[in-house]
Amino acid sequence: MEAQPYEIEVKEKPEITEEERERRRQKKKAYKQRLRAKKQKERESENSLESLERNETEEGKANLQRWEQMCDMIKDYKSKIGRFPNMRSNGRDVNDEASKVLGRWLWLQTVSYKKGNMHPYHIRRLEEIGYNFK
């Protein structure tokens, strides 16, 4: 018994008018604009301090305050000494113990950044004072 070849019926696509093409382009363009606007809004809210302050617990607010204090101390240190602190200061600094504490905190921020666990607001704050995570 021989196998019979199948006949495939090819349907022609209907012609699309130029007006229909333009309508589809405009619809697609509007959709992409809405998506971009939505993503931009999400990015802005993610990067804002308000997104960090949404944590209503007292512990969350206290953590944010401590983080801001440490960031300000790093900024002051850099303006006085001329560089960022590190954990191994080797007696080069006036207040060696404070330098080690600030250096360790900064190192922990770098580790957090490299693991992808750092909030965009914190990244921006440290970059504003000139810190390079690399």
Summary of the structure (lengths in Angstrom):
residues: 134
radius of gyration: 28.5
end to end distance: 73.0
largest distance: 98.2
contacts: 263
relative contact order: 0.08
helix: 66%
strand: 0%
